[in-house]
Amino acid sequence: MVPLSFGTTELLLRSDRAVYWPRERTLFVADLHLEKASFFASHGQPLPPYDSRATLERVARAVEETRAERVVTLGDNFHDSAGSTRLEEHAAGMLHALTRAVDWVWITGNHDIGVAAMPGGRRVAQAQIGGIWLRHEAQAGDPDPEISGHFHPKLRLSLRGRHVSRRCFVGSATKLILPALGALTGGLDAGHGEIRRAVGPGAAALVPVADRLLRFPLS
């Protein structure tokens, strides 16, 4: 985990694309898109049906390693409105155990529209903890500190003639956008105009590597 000063607090960015806030004992994850594989399978594109299990294993490992007492998901929790009804038994058991072990908060996103009920935890449109707003999509121009998801940012670089792409965080003085944690999620270039507009001046792609945080300014 690599420290990041954000507003008046310090966060820890993890290589698994989650963020831990030690002061609040809270873990943030974004864009799980649970049951994406089964959604595509129902539309004639068969994919291995283990994406939810793999995603929840990542969350469980992060909870165990940080000893978080609260988990906040930042929207697009299921890939579609019926996703929660398609969870296979093992994945459903993992999610049940997680939502019972910690204070679990589901922030809803655009993919969660129509989901009748989230399995366990509590569901909100947005939340505020310790003066920081937690939302699915960043509100451009809002001066308050904010953590969000939605855009699935990825950093694309050209190194010695090779093109390299990896998921990244995008941040500024008051905004932090998390990369998608879901096992089957794609990504949007971190320098895309919509991301830069949402984050505002001073936007940079942030990549935690070992004990360092690499910053790549986004012009």
MIZARO-826521 format. One record per residue (C-alpha): y, z, x; residue in one letter; residue number from 0. Coordinates in Angstrom, 1 decimal, decimal comma. Layout:
NODE       py       pz       px   rest    nr
NODE        Y        Z        X      A   NUM
...
# end
This chain:
NODE       py       pz       px   rest    nr
NODE      0,0      0,0      0,0      M     0
NODE      3,5     -0,9      1,2      V     1
NODE      6,6      1,0      0,2      P     2
NODE      9,5     -0,7     -1,6      L     3
NODE     12,8      1,0     -2,3      S     4
NODE     13,7      0,1     -5,8      F     5
NODE     16,9      1,5     -7,3      G     6
NODE     16,8      5,2     -6,6      T     7
NODE     13,0      5,5     -6,2      T     8
NODE     10,2      4,3     -4,0      E     9
NODE      7,3      2,2     -5,2      L    10
NODE      4,1      1,2     -3,5      L    11
NODE      3,1     -2,5     -3,7      L    12
NODE     -0,6     -3,1     -3,4      R    13
NODE     -2,4     -6,1     -2,1      S    14
NODE     -4,4     -6,3     -5,3      D    15
NODE     -1,2     -7,2     -7,1      R    16
NODE     -0,6     -3,8     -8,8      A    17
NODE      2,3     -1,4     -8,2      V    18
NODE      2,0      2,4     -7,9      Y    19
NODE      4,9      4,8     -8,5      W    20
NODE      4,0      8,1     -6,8      P    21
NODE      6,8     10,2     -8,4      R    22
NODE      5,5      9,3    -11,9      E    23
NODE      1,8      9,0    -10,9      R    24
NODE      1,9      5,7    -12,7      T    25
NODE      0,1      2,4    -12,0      L    26
NODE      1,6     -0,9    -13,2      F    27
NODE     -0,4     -4,1    -13,8      V    28
NODE      0,6     -7,4    -15,3      A    29
NODE     -0,9    -10,3    -17,2      D    30
NODE     -4,6     -9,3    -17,4      L    31
NODE     -5,4    -12,2    -19,8      H    32
NODE     -8,7    -10,5    -20,7      L    33
NODE    -11,3    -12,9    -22,2      E    34
NODE     -9,6    -16,1    -21,0      K    35
NODE    -13,0    -17,5    -20,1      A    36
NODE    -14,5    -16,9    -23,5      S    37
NODE    -11,4    -18,5    -25,1      F    38
NODE    -11,9    -21,7    -23,0      F    39
NODE    -15,6    -21,6    -23,8      A    40
NODE    -14,9    -21,6    -27,5      S    41
NODE    -12,8    -24,8    -26,9      H    42
NODE    -15,6    -26,7    -25,1      G    43
NODE    -14,8    -25,7    -21,5      Q    44
NODE    -17,6    -23,3    -20,5      P    45
NODE    -16,6    -20,9    -17,7      L    46
NODE    -18,5    -17,9    -16,2      P    47
NODE    -18,0    -15,1    -18,8      P    48
NODE    -17,2    -12,4    -16,2      Y    49
NODE    -13,4    -12,6    -15,9      D    50
NODE    -12,7     -9,5    -18,0      S    51
NODE    -15,3     -7,4    -16,0      R    52
NODE    -13,8     -8,6    -12,7      A    53
NODE    -10,2     -7,8    -13,8      T    54
NODE    -11,1     -4,4    -15,2      L    55
NODE    -13,0     -3,6    -11,9      E    56
NODE     -9,7     -4,2    -10,1      R    57
NODE     -7,8     -1,9    -12,4      V    58
NODE    -10,5      0,8    -12,1      A    59
NODE    -10,4      0,6     -8,3      R    60
NODE     -6,6      0,9     -8,2      A    61
NODE     -6,7      3,9    -10,5      V    62
NODE     -9,3      5,6     -8,3      E    63
NODE     -7,5      4,9     -5,1      E    64
NODE     -4,1      6,0     -6,3      T    65
NODE     -5,3      8,8     -8,6      R    66
NODE     -2,9      7,5    -11,2      A    67
NODE     -2,5      9,6    -14,3      E    68
NODE     -0,9      6,8    -16,3      R    69
NODE     -1,4      3,0    -16,5      V    70
NODE      1,2      0,6    -17,9      V    71
NODE      0,2     -2,9    -18,6      T    72
NODE      3,1     -5,4    -18,7      L    73
NODE      2,0     -7,7    -21,4      G    74
NODE     -0,4    -10,7    -22,0      D    75
NODE     -3,2     -8,2    -22,0      N    76
NODE     -5,6    -10,5    -23,8      F    77
NODE     -5,5    -14,2    -23,6      H    78
NODE     -5,4    -14,7    -27,3      D    79
NODE     -5,2    -12,8    -30,6      S    80
NODE     -9,0    -12,5    -30,9      A    81
NODE     -9,7    -11,6    -27,3      G    82
NODE    -10,3     -7,9    -27,9      S    83
NODE    -13,1     -8,8    -30,4      T    84
NODE    -15,0    -10,9    -27,8      R    85
NODE    -15,3     -8,3    -25,0      L    86
NODE    -18,9     -8,1    -24,0      E    87
NODE    -20,5     -4,7    -24,0      E    88
NODE    -20,1     -3,9    -20,3      H    89
NODE    -16,4     -4,9    -20,2      A    90
NODE    -15,8     -3,0    -23,4      A    91
NODE    -17,3      0,1    -22,0      G    92
NODE    -15,2     -0,2    -18,8      M    93
NODE    -12,0     -0,5    -20,9      L    94
NODE    -13,0      2,4    -23,1      H    95
NODE    -13,6      4,6    -20,1      A    96
NODE    -10,3      3,6    -18,5      L    97
NODE     -8,2      4,2    -21,6      T    98
NODE     -9,8      7,6    -22,1      R    99
NODE     -9,4      8,7    -18,4      A   100
NODE     -5,6      8,1    -18,2      V   101
NODE     -2,5      7,8    -20,3      D   102
NODE     -2,8      4,1    -21,1      W   103
NODE      0,2      2,1    -22,3      V   104
NODE     -0,1     -1,5    -23,5      W   105
NODE      3,2     -3,4    -23,4      I   106
NODE      2,8     -6,5    -25,5      T   107
NODE      3,5    -10,0    -24,4      G   108
NODE      3,6    -13,5    -25,9      N   109
NODE     -0,2    -13,9    -25,7      H   110
NODE     -0,7    -10,6    -27,6      D   111
NODE      1,0    -11,8    -30,8      I   112
NODE     -1,5    -11,4    -33,6      G   113
NODE     -3,7     -8,9    -31,8      V   114
NODE     -4,6     -6,5    -34,7      A   115
NODE     -5,1     -3,4    -32,5      A   116
NODE     -5,4     -2,7    -28,8      M   117
NODE     -8,7     -0,9    -27,8      P   118
NODE     -7,6      2,6    -26,8      G   119
NODE     -4,2      3,7    -25,4      G   120
NODE     -1,0      3,1    -27,3      R   121
NODE      0,9     -0,1    -27,9      R   122
NODE      4,7     -0,7    -27,5      V   123
NODE      7,0     -3,6    -27,2      A   124
NODE      8,8     -2,1    -24,2      Q   125
NODE      9,2      1,3    -22,6      A   126
NODE     11,4      3,2    -20,2      Q   127
NODE     10,2      5,7    -17,5      I   128
NODE     12,4      7,5    -15,1      G   129
NODE     15,4      5,2    -15,9      G   130
NODE     13,3      2,0    -15,3      I   131
NODE     12,7     -0,5    -18,1      W   132
NODE      9,2     -1,8    -18,5      L   133
NODE      8,9     -5,2    -20,2      R   134
NODE      6,7     -8,2    -20,4      H   135
NODE      9,5    -10,7    -19,7      E   136
NODE     12,6     -9,9    -17,6      A   137
NODE     15,9     -9,8    -19,5      Q   138
NODE     18,3    -11,8    -17,4      A   139
NODE     21,6    -10,1    -17,0      G   140
NODE     20,5     -6,6    -17,9      D   141
NODE     21,9     -4,4    -15,2      P   142
NODE     19,4     -1,7    -15,6      D   143
NODE     16,4     -1,5    -13,2      P   144
NODE     13,4     -3,3    -14,7      E   145
NODE      9,7     -4,1    -13,9      I   146
NODE      8,1     -7,0    -15,7      S   147
NODE      5,4     -9,7    -15,6      G   148
NODE      5,0    -13,0    -17,5      H   149
NODE      5,7    -15,5    -14,8      F   150
NODE      2,6    -15,1    -12,6      H   151
NODE      4,7    -15,8     -9,4      P   152
NODE      3,1    -17,5     -6,4      K   153
NODE      4,6    -18,2     -3,0      L   154
NODE      3,9    -21,7     -1,6      R   155
NODE      4,6    -22,4      2,0      L   156
NODE      4,0    -25,2      4,5      S   157
NODE      2,7    -23,9      7,8      L   158
NODE      1,8    -26,3     10,6      R   159
NODE      1,2    -29,1      8,2      G   160
NODE     -1,0    -26,9      5,9      R   161
NODE      0,0    -25,9      2,5      H   162
NODE     -0,6    -22,2      1,7      V   163
NODE     -0,3    -20,5     -1,7      S   164
NODE     -0,7    -16,9     -2,6      R   165
NODE      0,4    -14,6     -5,4      R   166
NODE      3,5    -12,6     -4,7      C   167
NODE      6,0    -10,2     -6,2      F   168
NODE      9,5    -11,3     -6,8      V   169
NODE     12,3     -8,8     -6,6      G   170
NODE     16,0     -8,2     -6,3      S   171
NODE     18,1     -5,0     -6,4      A   172
NODE     17,4     -4,4    -10,1      T   173
NODE     14,4     -6,6    -11,0      K   174
NODE     10,7     -6,6    -10,0      L   175
NODE      8,3     -9,2    -11,3      I   176
NODE      4,6     -8,6    -10,7      L   177
NODE      2,0    -11,3    -10,0      P   178
NODE     -0,7    -11,7    -12,6      A   179
NODE     -3,7     -9,4    -12,0      L   180
NODE     -6,1    -11,3    -14,2      G   181
NODE     -9,1    -13,0    -12,6      A   182
NODE     -8,5    -16,4    -14,2      L   183
NODE     -4,7    -16,6    -14,1      T   184
NODE     -2,7    -19,4    -12,5      G   185
NODE      0,8    -19,1    -11,2      G   186
NODE      4,3    -20,5    -11,2      L   187
NODE      6,2    -21,2     -8,0      D   188
NODE      8,3    -18,1     -7,1      A   189
NODE     11,3    -20,4     -6,4      G   190
NODE     11,2    -21,9     -9,9      H   191
NODE     14,5    -21,9    -11,6      G   192
NODE     13,3    -19,7    -14,5      E   193
NODE     12,1    -17,0    -12,2      I   194
NODE     15,3    -17,1    -10,1      R   195
NODE     17,4    -17,0    -13,3      R   196
NODE     15,5    -14,0    -14,6      A   197
NODE     15,7    -12,0    -11,3      V   198
NODE     19,3    -12,9    -10,5      G   199
NODE     21,2    -12,8     -7,1      P   200
NODE     19,3    -11,7     -4,1      G   201
NODE     15,9    -12,9     -5,3      A   202
NODE     13,1    -12,8     -2,8      A   203
NODE      9,3    -13,3     -2,8      A   204
NODE      7,6    -10,1     -1,6      L   205
NODE      4,2    -10,2      0,0      V   206
NODE      2,5     -6,9      1,1      P   207
NODE      0,4     -7,6      4,3      V   208
NODE     -1,4     -4,7      5,9      A   209
NODE      1,4     -2,1      6,5      D   210
NODE      4,3     -4,6      6,2      R   211
NODE      6,2     -6,1      3,4      L   212
NODE      7,1     -9,8      4,1      L   213
NODE     10,3    -11,0      2,4      R   214
NODE     11,0    -14,7      1,7      F   215
NODE     14,5    -15,3      0,2      P   216
NODE     14,5    -17,7     -2,8      L   217
NODE     17,5    -20,0     -2,7      S   218
# end
